[in-house]
Amino acid sequence: MNEASFWIVVLGLGAATYLIRLSFLGILGGRALPAGLVRLLSYVPVAVLPALIAPMVLFPKATGGSFDLPRLLAALIAFAVAAVVRSALAAILSGMGALWLISAFLP
């Protein structure tokens, strides 16, 4: 990709991002959203977080995209801790600790 193409892509993506944000903040900023839409939007973080984490657990870049049992086990432990304790910090710390310990004992 040459320099001109790079800057065209950067400016195009910047304009698209600005327009998407403007659509919500500029146009709808002063209005109340319908209750149904607010309820649906509340599910966005719950859907996005697993979508970001699942590829990193199932096909991690550190292993060249191949399955890695220690990462899956650590993710399951973190999920169980999150379900019981209801704390994101506890889930993150338990997942990190589990991955460290499991990686130390499994090849």
C-alpha positions in Angstrom: 0.0 0.0 0.0 1.5 3.3 -1.0 1.4 6.4 1.2 -1.5 8.1 -0.6 -3.7 5.0 -0.3 -2.9 4.7 3.4 -4.0 8.3 4.1 -7.2 7.9 2.0 -8.1 4.9 4.1 -7.2 6.6 7.4 -9.3 9.7 6.5 -12.2 7.6 5.2 -12.3 5.5 8.4 -12.0 8.6 10.5 -14.9 10.2 8.7 -17.0 7.1 9.0 -16.3 6.9 12.7 -17.2 10.6 13.1 -20.5 10.1 11.3 -21.4 7.1 13.3 -20.8 9.0 16.5 -22.6 12.0 15.2 -25.7 10.0 14.4 -26.1 9.1 18.1 -24.6 12.1 19.9 -25.5 15.0 17.5 -28.8 13.9 16.2 -30.2 11.9 19.1 -28.3 13.6 21.9 -31.1 15.8 23.1 -33.9 13.2 22.8 -34.9 10.4 25.0 -34.5 6.9 23.5 -37.4 4.5 23.5 -37.4 2.1 26.4 -37.2 -0.9 24.1 -34.0 0.5 22.4 -32.4 1.3 25.8 -33.1 -2.3 26.9 -31.6 -3.7 23.7 -28.5 -1.5 23.9 -27.9 -2.7 27.5 -27.1 -6.1 26.0 -24.3 -4.8 23.8 -21.4 -5.0 26.3 -22.6 -8.5 27.3 -22.4 -9.6 23.6 -19.2 -7.7 22.6 -17.0 -9.0 25.5 -17.4 -12.7 24.7 -17.0 -11.9 21.0 -13.6 -10.3 21.8 -12.5 -13.0 24.2 -13.6 -16.2 22.4 -11.1 -16.0 19.5 -8.2 -15.3 21.9 -9.2 -18.4 23.9 -9.9 -20.8 21.1 -7.4 -19.7 18.5 -4.7 -17.6 20.3 -2.1 -15.8 18.3 0.6 -16.9 20.8 0.2 -20.5 19.5 -0.1 -19.6 15.9 -3.8 -19.9 15.9 -3.9 -23.5 17.1 -6.0 -24.7 20.0 -4.4 -24.3 23.5 -5.8 -26.3 26.4 -4.3 -24.2 29.2 -6.1 -21.1 27.8 -9.4 -22.9 27.6 -9.1 -24.2 31.1 -8.1 -20.8 32.5 -11.1 -19.2 30.7 -13.5 -21.8 32.2 -12.1 -21.1 35.6 -12.4 -17.3 35.1 -16.0 -17.9 33.9 -16.9 -20.0 37.0 -15.4 -17.4 39.3 -17.3 -14.6 37.6 -20.5 -16.6 37.9 -20.0 -17.2 41.6 -18.4 -14.0 42.8 -20.0 -11.5 40.3 -16.7 -9.5 40.1 -14.9 -8.7 36.9 -11.7 -8.1 38.7 -11.9 -11.4 40.5 -12.6 -13.2 37.2 -9.6 -11.5 35.4 -7.2 -12.2 38.3 -8.4 -15.8 38.6 -8.1 -16.4 34.9 -4.6 -14.9 34.8 -3.5 -16.9 37.8 -5.0 -20.1 36.4 -3.3 -19.6 33.1 0.0 -19.1 34.8 -0.4 -22.1 37.0 -1.8 -24.4 34.3 0.9 -23.3 31.8 3.6 -24.1 34.5 2.3 -27.7 34.9 1.1 -28.6 31.4 3.3 -28.5 28.4 
